[in-house]
Amino acid sequence: MLKMCNPKIKIILKEKPGKPSFEPHEKMKLNMDFSNNSIRFNLVPVLSSIKMAEGAGGIKSTADLDQELQKERSMIVDAVIVRIMKARKVEVHQKLVEACIKQTTMFQAQPQMIKKRIESLIDREYLERDTNDKSRYIYKP
């Protein structure tokens, strides 16, 4: 609502236009003379980077967003690795990393992250290392 009461836009006219808040009994009316040259314009409120960092307005802080993003990316990489290994059954480390980078289209997967995710999958017993060749992984159905 505040965005529509903005002095630059003036879609809704407030009784007290100087205050950036609403009072319970404040009267507002629709501006019937409103016109705009652009076809669309943005009414979504934008918080400053300082408010985002503080987590104001129920929006998560940048640290929380980064952590959530890393969690989502790790799940995507896990899914790609399992999909590749399910199809190939046995694969060498370098070829697995290359295939994973090619198949990850939402972001640029880094080899170091892929290596961590492979280790995680080994710990969770989705993959195992070959006893003869340590750079070879075997899919465990």
Secondary structure, DSSP 8 states (H G I E B T S, - for coil): -TTTT-TTT-SEEESSTT-SS--TT--EEE-TT---SSS----S----HHHHHHTGGG---HHHHHHHHHHHHHHHHHHHHHHHHHHHSEEEHHHHHHHHHHH--SS---HHHHHHHHHHHHHTTSEEE-SS-TTEEEE--
